[in-house]
Amino acid sequence: MKAKSWKKFVKKKDEEEEKKGPGGVASLASLFLDADQETAPVTDSLPSLESIAEENDTLRGLLAERQALENQMARLTGQDGSS
């Protein structure tokens, strides 16, 4: 990245920072990318939602409530297969 003058360099640097957005993060996905793999997220090291729910009573309750609401919506819309 050669610049003919320092003004072009500063301008180019500002444009790059604007693309990154607030906090200097290019995208939310970039937070989960491995340094070696720029396109593939690191999902092996992230715990599953179910494993977190095993330890968190509030999350477990919310997941159960969500499932109950999904079942109720399916029943109300006739998408549960009983209609």
C-alpha positions in Angstrom: 0.0 0.0 0.0 2.1 2.9 -1.3 0.9 6.4 -1.1 2.3 9.3 -3.1 1.7 11.6 -0.3 0.8 11.4 3.4 -2.6 12.9 2.7 -3.6 10.0 0.4 -2.4 7.6 3.0 -4.4 9.2 5.8 -7.5 9.4 3.6 -7.2 5.7 2.6 -6.8 4.8 6.3 -9.9 6.7 7.2 -11.9 5.0 4.5 -10.8 1.6 5.8 -11.8 2.5 9.3 -15.2 3.6 8.2 -15.8 0.3 6.5 -15.1 -1.5 9.8 -17.8 0.4 11.6 -18.0 1.3 15.3 -15.4 -0.3 17.5 -13.1 -1.2 14.6 -14.8 -4.5 14.0 -15.4 -5.3 10.3 -18.4 -7.5 11.1 -19.9 -9.6 13.9 -18.7 -12.8 12.1 -15.1 -11.6 12.3 -15.3 -11.9 16.1 -15.7 -15.7 15.7 -13.2 -16.2 12.9 -10.1 -18.2 13.5 -6.9 -16.2 12.7 -5.7 -19.0 10.3 -9.1 -19.4 8.6 -10.5 -16.1 7.5 -13.7 -17.5 6.2 -14.6 -20.4 8.5 -15.9 -19.6 12.0 -14.5 -21.5 14.9 -17.5 -23.4 16.2 -15.7 -26.3 17.7 -14.6 -24.3 20.7 -18.0 -22.7 21.3 -20.3 -24.5 23.8 -23.7 -25.6 22.5 -26.9 -23.9 23.7 -28.0 -27.2 25.3 -24.8 -27.5 27.3 -25.2 -23.9 28.6 -28.9 -24.6 29.4 -27.9 -27.5 31.6 -26.1 -25.1 33.9 -28.4 -22.1 33.6 -31.9 -22.4 35.1 -33.2 -19.2 33.5 -32.1 -20.2 30.0 -33.6 -23.7 30.5 -36.9 -22.1 31.5 -36.8 -19.7 28.5 -36.1 -22.6 26.1 -39.0 -24.6 27.6 -41.3 -21.6 27.3 -40.2 -21.1 23.7 -40.9 -24.7 22.8 -44.4 -24.5 24.5 -45.2 -21.3 22.5 -44.0 -22.9 19.3 -46.2 -25.9 20.0 -49.2 -23.6 20.7 -48.6 -21.6 17.5 -48.4 -24.8 15.5 -51.7 -26.0 17.1 -53.4 -22.7 16.4 -52.3 -22.4 12.8 -53.0 -26.1 12.1 -49.4 -27.0 11.4 -49.1 -29.7 14.0 -50.4 -32.4 11.7 -53.6 -33.1 13.7 -55.8 -31.1 11.3 
